[in-house]
Amino acid sequence: MSHVDLMAGPPPTHLPEDPAAAELAGGAAPVEVVRSRPESPFAWAALAEQAVDQGADDVTVYAYSRVGYHRSLDMLRRNGWKGHGPVPWEHEPNRGFLRSLALLAKSAKAIGEQAEWDRCSEFLRDSSPTAYAELLG
């Protein structure tokens, strides 16, 4: 008879490879990848990061990262995530979600949306302490 540890919590979620990650790594422009793969958390995270790097307004970064975050939630749910549990940074395909979430937290803070900063930064820490340390720490 096998026993299930009910206190262990849900298993980690491991997203599938995102084809946009390879396109971006190959030098494709984030805006073009978003146009061809609008469902991609990697593409939206890259677009938000590019906006930060180019000194875009915090509202623009917030908008891009929010889309990436919501696309991520869709993808997480399609891959068995039940609204909580680990989404490890160490599994590279998860990084589009984690980067979008961190960017959403930072941009929320920048526009004065404290409750959203609190929620998103806690969500990131709960999903992946490693990602939290890497992206917000």
GUGURO-170064 format. One record per residue: residue number from 1; residue in three letters; chain; x, y, z of N, C-alpha, C in turn. Coordinates in pm, whole numbers, plus 50000, padded with zeros to 5 digits. Each point is the difference from the previous one (the first is absolute). Layout:
BEGIN
{NUM "ALA" "A" {X Y Z} {X Y Z} {X Y Z}}
...
***
This chain:
BEGIN
{1 "MET" "A" {50085 49883 50000} {49915 50117 50000} {50089 50123 50000}}
{2 "SER" "A" {49974 50093 49911} {50080 50122 49996} {49926 50110 50075}}
{3 "HIS" "A" {50079 50087 50062} {49943 50110 50076} {50034 50131 49932}}
{4 "VAL" "A" {49904 50089 49994} {50020 50131 49943} {50018 50098 50114}}
{5 "ASP" "A" {50103 50080 49993} {50025 50103 50101} {49912 50120 49969}}
{6 "LEU" "A" {49890 50014 50074} {49906 50108 49975} {50053 50136 50042}}
{7 "MET" "A" {50105 50003 50079} {50058 50126 50045} {50107 50052 49903}}
{8 "ALA" "A" {50038 49920 49904} {50109 50038 49909} {49961 50112 49905}}
{9 "GLY" "A" {49873 50020 49976} {49957 50103 49906} {50005 49948 49858}}
{10 "PRO" "A" {49960 50085 49907} {49996 49957 49860} {50141 49982 49944}}
{11 "PRO" "A" {50011 49915 49899} {50131 49983 49937} {50038 50126 49922}}
{12 "PRO" "A" {50128 50018 49972} {50042 50116 49920} {49939 49996 49861}}
{13 "THR" "A" {49970 50116 49948} {49951 50011 49863} {50118 50026 49909}}
{14 "HIS" "A" {50007 49923 49893} {50106 50015 49900} {49934 50029 49865}}
{15 "LEU" "A" {50010 50124 49957} {49941 50038 49871} {50078 49937 49884}}
{16 "PRO" "A" {49933 49980 49887} {50070 49949 49882} {50089 50109 49940}}
{17 "GLU" "A" {50089 49957 49914} {50086 50095 49928} {49913 50103 49929}}
{18 "ASP" "A" {50045 50122 50002} {49932 50109 49931} {50082 50032 49875}}
{19 "PRO" "A" {49946 49977 49880} {50078 50026 49878} {50049 50144 49989}}
{20 "ALA" "A" {49932 50092 50064} {50043 50140 49997} {50136 50018 50066}}
{21 "ALA" "A" {50032 49917 50097} {50129 50013 50069} {50115 49981 49901}}
{22 "ALA" "A" {49989 49901 49912} {50105 49976 49901} {50006 50115 49899}}
{23 "GLU" "A" {49887 50053 49959} {49999 50112 49907} {50067 50122 50061}}
{24 "LEU" "A" {49968 50027 50125} {50062 50114 50069} {50150 49979 50018}}
{25 "ALA" "A" {50038 49878 50038} {50142 49968 50015} {50074 50013 49868}}
{26 "GLY" "A" {49930 49979 49888} {50059 50012 49868} {50005 50143 49949}}
{27 "GLY" "A" {49953 50094 50081} {50011 50141 49962} {49874 50064 49946}}
{28 "ALA" "A" {49889 49928 49999} {49875 50059 49951} {49957 50114 50093}}
{29 "ALA" "A" {49942 50102 49943} {49951 50115 50077} {49879 49958 50083}}
{30 "PRO" "A" {49997 50036 50128} {49886 49962 50084} {49864 50039 49942}}
{31 "VAL" "A" {49988 50117 49940} {49871 50042 49946} {49957 49908 49885}}
{32 "GLU" "A" {50094 49953 49921} {49966 49908 49891} {49962 49863 50054}}
{33 "VAL" "A" {50066 49956 50105} {49966 49871 50060} {49861 50009 50064}}
{34 "VAL" "A" {49968 50112 50066} {49866 50018 50055} {49896 49995 49889}}
{35 "ARG" "A" {50028 50061 49887} {49904 49998 49887} {49978 49859 49948}}
{36 "SER" "A" {50105 49920 49995} {49985 49864 49947} {49959 49897 50106}}
{37 "ARG" "A" {50027 50030 50126} {49968 49908 50109} {49941 50076 50119}}
{38 "PRO" "A" {49882 50059 49984} {49944 50083 50107} {49967 49924 50127}}
{39 "GLU" "A" {49996 49868 49993} {49972 49919 50119} {50125 49976 50085}}
{40 "SER" "A" {50114 50045 49956} {50127 49966 50063} {50038 50089 50119}}
{41 "PRO" "A" {50011 49943 50120} {50050 50079 50113} {50143 50050 49978}}
{42 "PHE" "A" {50083 49919 49933} {50138 50042 49973} {50001 50126 49914}}
{43 "ALA" "A" {49915 50004 49898} {49997 50115 49910} {49957 50127 50074}}
{44 "TRP" "A" {49896 49989 50083} {49953 50117 50074} {50101 50045 50104}}
{45 "ALA" "A" {50065 49905 50066} {50104 50037 50097} {50114 50071 49930}}
{46 "ALA" "A" {50040 49950 49883} {50109 50063 49925} {49960 50141 49955}}
{47 "LEU" "A" {49875 50017 49960} {49954 50132 49958} {49999 50097 50119}}
{48 "ALA" "A" {49957 49952 50116} {50001 50084 50120} {50143 50035 50041}}
{49 "GLU" "A" {50090 49902 49994} {50141 50026 50034} {50063 50099 49903}}
{50 "GLN" "A" {49967 49987 49872} {50051 50095 49902} {49947 50141 50030}}
{51 "ALA" "A" {49875 50010 50038} {49942 50130 50035} {50075 50062 50119}}
{52 "VAL" "A" {50032 49918 50099} {50079 50048 50115} {50135 50051 49951}}
{53 "ASP" "A" {50067 49917 49919} {50134 50035 49951} {49999 50129 49917}}
{54 "GLN" "A" {49890 50026 49930} {49989 50119 49915} {49943 50120 50074}}
{55 "GLY" "A" {49978 49985 50132} {49950 50112 50079} {49854 50033 49979}}
{56 "ALA" "A" {49922 49902 49960} {49857 50024 49978} {49930 50036 50130}}
{57 "ASP" "A" {49886 50059 49986} {49916 50036 50114} {49964 49873 50078}}
{58 "ASP" "A" {49990 50013 50133} {49965 49887 50086} {49864 49939 49965}}
{59 "VAL" "A" {49909 50081 49950} {49868 49950 49963} {50011 49904 49881}}
{60 "THR" "A" {50088 50029 49907} {50023 49912 49886} {50056 49866 50047}}
{61 "VAL" "A" {50098 50005 50088} {50058 49876 50055} {49893 49922 50074}}
{62 "TYR" "A" {49919 50070 50078} {49891 49936 50074} {49906 49927 49903}}
{63 "ALA" "A" {49963 50067 49892} {49907 49940 49903} {50060 49875 49935}}
{64 "TYR" "A" {50123 50010 49953} {50064 49883 49937} {50014 49884 50099}}
{65 "SER" "A" {50043 50030 50121} {50021 49893 50097} {49867 49940 50046}}
{66 "ARG" "A" {49895 50080 50005} {49869 49947 50038} {49949 49903 49895}}
{67 "VAL" "A" {50019 50031 49872} {49960 49907 49895} {50081 49870 50014}}
{68 "GLY" "A" {50132 50012 50020} {50083 49881 50018} {49956 49917 50119}}
{69 "TYR" "A" {49963 50066 50107} {49953 49933 50120} {49871 49923 49971}}
{70 "HIS" "A" {49904 50064 49933} {49873 49933 49972} {50017 49887 49898}}
{71 "ARG" "A" {50086 50018 49901} {50029 49890 49908} {50064 49884 50075}}
{72 "SER" "A" {50082 50034 50099} {50064 49897 50082} {49898 49922 50081}}
{73 "LEU" "A" {49905 50070 50061} {49898 49930 50079} {49923 49901 49913}}
{74 "ASP" "A" {49967 50041 49878} {49932 49909 49907} {50085 49876 49976}}
{75 "MET" "A" {50128 50020 49974} {50090 49889 49970} {50020 49911 50123}}
{76 "LEU" "A" {50015 50062 50117} {50016 49922 50123} {49878 49910 50022}}
{77 "ARG" "A" {49882 50056 49985} {49878 49921 50022} {49989 49885 49900}}
{78 "ARG" "A" {50037 50025 49875} {49996 49893 49900} {50100 49888 50031}}
{79 "ASN" "A" {50096 50030 50087} {50102 49900 50034} {49989 49949 50142}}
{80 "GLY" "A" {49878 50006 50055} {49971 49933 50126} {50009 50085 50126}}
{81 "TRP" "A" {50040 50124 49989} {50012 50087 50117} {49860 50030 50053}}
{82 "LYS" "A" {49983 49995 50131} {49869 50018 50063} {49989 50132 50076}}
{83 "GLY" "A" {50082 50097 49966} {49990 50131 50064} {50102 50024 50110}}
{84 "HIS" "A" {50079 49900 50029} {50107 50014 50099} {50099 49886 49982}}
{85 "GLY" "A" {50112 50015 50067} {50103 49897 49992} {50122 50049 49927}}
{86 "PRO" "A" {50108 49925 50009} {50127 50043 49943} {50001 50003 49847}}
{87 "VAL" "A" {50066 50104 49950} {50027 50017 49857} {50149 50031 49993}}
{88 "PRO" "A" {50084 49897 50000} {50144 50020 50020} {50071 50079 49891}}
{89 "TRP" "A" {50082 50094 50044} {50088 50079 49913} {50097 49908 49928}}
{90 "GLU" "A" {50040 49894 50065} {50099 49909 49945} {49952 49932 49872}}
{91 "HIS" "A" {49870 49992 49980} {49943 49945 49876} {49983 50117 49902}}
{92 "GLU" "A" {50089 50011 49907} {50009 50118 49912} {49868 50043 49935}}
{93 "PRO" "A" {49915 49908 49952} {49874 50046 49939} {49907 50076 50096}}
{94 "ASN" "A" {50024 49989 50131} {49920 50075 50097} {50042 50147 50008}}
{95 "ARG" "A" {50112 50034 49945} {50056 50134 50021} {49920 50112 49932}}
{96 "GLY" "A" {49927 49972 49895} {49916 50104 49940} {49895 50047 50100}}
{97 "PHE" "A" {49936 49905 50065} {49903 50033 50105} {50066 50076 50114}}
{98 "LEU" "A" {50108 49946 50052} {50064 50060 50117} {50053 50140 49970}}
{99 "ARG" "A" {50056 50019 49883} {50048 50134 49961} {49884 50097 49984}}
{100 "SER" "A" {49890 49955 49938} {49883 50086 49986} {49945 50040 50136}}
{101 "LEU" "A" {49993 49906 50092} {49949 50027 50134} {50090 50100 50073}}
{102 "ALA" "A" {50131 49983 49990} {50092 50094 50065} {49989 50139 49939}}
{103 "LEU" "A" {49990 50008 49869} {49985 50130 49934} {49868 50066 50036}}
{104 "LEU" "A" {49896 49920 50014} {49871 50055 50042} {50011 50056 50142}}
{105 "ALA" "A" {50066 49928 50088} {50019 50049 50137} {50076 50132 50001}}
{106 "LYS" "A" {50113 50002 49929} {50082 50122 49998} {49926 50118 49941}}
{107 "SER" "A" {49931 49979 49889} {49932 50111 49936} {49878 50045 50081}}
{108 "ALA" "A" {49934 49907 50069} {49890 50038 50089} {50052 50092 50110}}
{109 "LYS" "A" {50112 49963 50057} {50060 50083 50104} {50036 50138 49944}}
{110 "ALA" "A" {50053 50002 49879} {50042 50127 49938} {49882 50094 49974}}
{111 "ILE" "A" {49882 49946 49974} {49885 50086 49975} {49916 50022 50127}}
{112 "GLY" "A" {50051 49951 50112} {49934 50026 50128} {49889 49903 50036}}
{113 "GLU" "A" {49998 49885 49936} {49897 49900 50030} {50056 49900 50101}}
{114 "GLN" "A" {50003 50042 50125} {50064 49924 50107} {49937 49862 50019}}
{115 "ALA" "A" {49868 49991 49997} {49934 49870 50020} {50042 49900 49891}}
{116 "GLU" "A" {50012 50048 49877} {50043 49912 49891} {50145 49958 50017}}
{117 "TRP" "A" {50087 50093 50042} {50139 49965 50032} {50003 49891 50106}}
{118 "ASP" "A" {49925 50019 50108} {50000 49902 50109} {49954 49864 49950}}
{119 "ARG" "A" {49890 49997 49926} {49944 49874 49951} {50096 49930 49904}}
{120 "CYS" "A" {50053 50076 49903} {50086 49939 49899} {50135 49957 50057}}
{121 "SER" "A" {50058 50080 50087} {50129 49961 50057} {49985 49878 50090}}
{122 "GLU" "A" {49889 49992 50074} {49974 49881 50082} {49974 49877 49913}}
{123 "PHE" "A" {49926 50019 49893} {49972 49892 49906} {50130 49948 49940}}
{124 "LEU" "A" {50092 50091 49964} {50128 49959 49945} {50080 49921 50103}}
{125 "ARG" "A" {50005 50049 50123} {50074 49931 50106} {49941 49861 50024}}
{126 "ASP" "A" {49866 49991 50002} {49935 49871 50022} {50023 49904 49883}}
{127 "SER" "A" {50004 50053 49878} {50019 49917 49882} {50142 49948 49990}}
{128 "SER" "A" {50096 50089 50026} {50141 49964 49986} {50087 50094 50082}}
{129 "PRO" "A" {50044 49955 50117} {50091 50083 50079} {50127 50037 49922}}
{130 "THR" "A" {50044 49912 49913} {50118 50029 49918} {49972 50116 49904}}
{131 "ALA" "A" {49884 49996 49934} {49963 50109 49908} {49985 50130 50077}}
{132 "TYR" "A" {49942 49995 50118} {49984 50120 50081} {50137 50061 50029}}
{133 "ALA" "A" {50094 49917 50043} {50134 50049 50031} {50069 50054 49875}}
{134 "GLU" "A" {49982 49933 49890} {50063 50038 49874} {49942 50129 49942}}
{135 "LEU" "A" {49868 50014 50007} {49931 50108 49929} {49960 50118 50087}}
{136 "LEU" "A" {49973 49975 50128} {49958 50109 50089} {50091 50018 50120}}
{137 "GLY" "A" {50079 49900 50029} {50082 50001 50122} {50102 50103 50001}}
***
